[in-house]
Amino acid sequence: MEISSIEFRGQPAVCARGADGSSLTVALHGAQVLSWITADGVERLYLSPRAIFDGQAAIRGGVPICCPQFNQRGMLPKHGFMRNLPWETQATDTPDTLRLTLRDSEATRKLWPHAFEARLEATLAAGKLRLALTLFNTDHAPWTFAAALHTYLRVDDIAQVRLEGLQGANRWDSLRDDRHVETAPALHFDAEFDSVYAAPLKPLRLVQPAGTLEISQSASCTETVVWNPGAVLGAKLADMPEDGFRHMLCVEAARIDEPVLLAPGAQWQGWQQLCVS
């Protein structure tokens, strides 16, 4: 893997190139993966052309890290603070892997009074991207957290997409505040969609005319979140074009319903893997 420092929309970032010709672009702001282009030249992630790159605001698209809080389920800012802080690159002996780290600071302790280290590792292989988030408790007392890899997948046309593999999973439909078991063999998207599923044991399949993407996640990520803003909400998002909803689908590896209790000196890892099939 060849790694180089670059500037992306005026902000510091890192570009990694795999041996197969694939590439990965990661912003230091939030350790946010912005682009994954496979060897066939196809962009697999959605990044809004209106995303804000000021080193302060959350970036719309790619793979935001939501931690140590998911959404507004707590007293922290929405989705926590890790996606809004500068991370540092760190050398690693793991082949074809890019590593970034974030440690507690005066700024984080004002929001969340705990000592920690967070690590994101992005590993490239032929037709594959594996993102692993690891948290280390460097404090003298236990603390709890929630986390998600909020992956925006790029699609050609959301109307022609189906997501397979969630039939039989427990589902919370946040738009209707309704809990039930998913009965559909494949999900289709023609309006706003926002649901939290109990993560299935087998990989999901994102199927569209251009090809299929297999999505898997670690058992430590006990939920899968599926989100598309639809036309109405999409038009209200200032950092996304009105038709942006047509070209993205969020499929997130998450640990949110039961927060992790991490003892001093302990670590937790959650990962998501995307594979072109």
C-alpha positions, 0 to 999 in steps of 0.5 A, a space after each residue: 500500500 502506498 500512502 501519501 498526504 494530500 489536500 482534499 477540498 482544502 483540508 488535510 487528508 491521506 490517500 492510500 493506493 492498493 496493489 490492485 490499483 484501488 484507492 482510499 481517501 481519508 480525511 484527518 478530520 474525524 478519520 472519515 473515509 471519503 472515497 473508495 475506488 475499486 480497481 475497476 475505477 468505480 466509486 463505491 462511497 457517496 460523498 455529497 458535493 455540498 459537504 462542508 469542509 471547514 475542519 469543524 462541521 461533520 462531513 456529509 458522506 463517506 464513513 463518519 465515525 459516530 462515537 461515543 454516542 449514536 444520534 441524540 441518544 445521550 447528552 453529547 452532541 449528535 453522534 458524539 464528538 469523534 467525527 468532528 476532531 482531528 485524528 493523526 496517522 500512525 504507522 502499523 505493521 499490518 499489511 495494506 492497512 492505514 491507521 488513524 488514532 484519536 486520544 482524549 484531550 482537554 477538548 474531549 474531557 470537557 464533553 466526556 470526562 474519560 481517558 481513551 484511545 480510538 483507532 480506525 484501521 482501513 484495510 484494502 484488498 482486491 475488491 474489499 474494504 475493511 474498516 475497524 474501529 477499536 476503542 481502548 479504555 486508558 482510564 482508571 474507571 470503566 465507561 460506556 459508549 455507543 458506536 457506529 460506522 455510518 457508511 454512505 454507499 453510492 448507488 446509481 439510482 435508489 429506485 433500482 436498488 434492493 437490499 437483501 438479507 434482513 428478512 426475519 430480523 427484528 426491526 425498529 422503524 424510527 419513522 413510525 416508532 414501530 417494532 416488528 420482524 422484517 418480512 420482506 426478502 429484499 428492501 426497496 426504497 421509494 421514500 424516507 427510510 430509517 430503521 434499526 435492525 438486529 444485525 443478521 449473522 450472514 452478510 447483506 447484499 446491496 443489489 443494483 443493475 451495475 453489480 452487487 456489494 456484499 456487506 458484513 460486520 462484526 458480531 460486536 456490532 449488534 445492530 444494522 442501521 439502514 437510512 435514506 432521507 428520501 425526496 422530502 427530507 433530502 430537499 431540506 438538507 443544506 449540505 446535500 443536493 436535492 437529488 442526492 438521496 437518489 445516489 446513496 444508501 446508508 448501511 451502518 454497522 452499529 452498537 447502539 441498543 446496549 452500550 458497551 461497558 469497557 473496563 480499565 485497560 480493556 479494548 473493544 473492536 467493531 468492523 464492517 467489510 464491503 466486498 464487490 461480488 
